Amino acid sequence: MLMPTPPRRRSRRAGDTPATPGRSEFAAAFLQRNRQYRAESARLGRDATADERAAFARQWGLSFRLSP
């Protein structure tokens, strides 16, 4: 008799999203509670260049390696 594969080991089909938030979602939600982060994010604005956004992400630890 074959045992069913546990849910955490099942392969995801294309388009499926994980039920639990990933590292980046967790970090972003955590930082939203930080007053200094919110102020600097607002100061950065939508007109920021890609380099400015990348520096901001590195400063706050929002740069993650891609999962294999």
C-alpha positions as CSV (number, residue, x, y, z in Angstrom):
1,M,0.0,0.0,0.0
2,L,1.4,3.4,-1.0
3,M,1.4,6.2,1.6
4,P,0.3,9.7,0.4
5,T,3.0,12.3,0.1
6,P,2.9,14.8,3.1
7,P,1.5,18.2,2.1
8,R,4.9,20.0,2.5
9,R,6.5,17.6,0.0
10,R,4.0,17.8,-2.7
11,S,5.2,19.6,-5.8
12,R,3.5,22.8,-6.6
13,R,1.7,23.2,-9.9
14,A,2.3,26.2,-12.0
15,G,0.4,29.2,-10.7
16,D,0.0,27.8,-7.2
17,T,1.1,30.0,-4.4
18,P,2.3,28.7,-1.1
19,A,-0.2,28.8,1.8
20,T,2.4,30.4,4.2
21,P,4.2,33.6,3.6
22,G,7.8,33.5,2.4
23,R,10.8,35.3,3.9
24,S,10.3,38.4,1.9
25,E,6.7,38.8,2.9
26,F,7.5,38.1,6.5
27,A,10.3,40.7,6.5
28,A,8.1,43.3,4.8
29,A,5.3,42.8,7.2
30,F,7.7,43.1,10.2
31,L,9.3,46.3,8.8
32,Q,5.9,48.0,8.3
33,R,5.8,48.2,12.1
34,N,9.1,50.1,12.2
35,R,8.7,53.9,12.3
36,Q,12.1,54.7,10.8
37,Y,11.6,52.2,8.0
38,R,8.2,53.8,7.1
39,A,9.7,57.3,7.2
40,E,12.6,56.4,4.9
41,S,10.3,54.4,2.6
42,A,8.0,57.5,2.2
43,R,11.0,59.7,1.7
44,L,12.3,57.4,-1.1
45,G,9.1,57.9,-3.0
46,R,8.1,56.6,-6.4
47,D,10.6,58.7,-8.3
48,A,13.6,56.8,-6.9
49,T,16.0,55.2,-9.3
50,A,16.7,51.5,-9.4
51,D,20.0,52.1,-7.6
52,E,18.4,54.0,-4.8
53,R,15.8,51.3,-4.4
54,A,18.4,48.6,-4.3
55,A,20.5,50.5,-1.7
56,F,17.3,50.9,0.4
57,A,16.5,47.2,0.2
58,R,20.1,46.2,1.1
59,Q,20.1,48.7,4.1
60,W,16.9,47.1,5.5
61,G,17.8,43.5,4.6
62,L,15.2,43.1,1.9
63,S,17.6,41.4,-0.5
64,F,17.1,37.6,-0.7
65,R,18.8,34.9,-2.7
66,L,16.6,33.2,-5.2
67,S,15.3,29.8,-4.2
68,P,16.5,26.9,-6.4
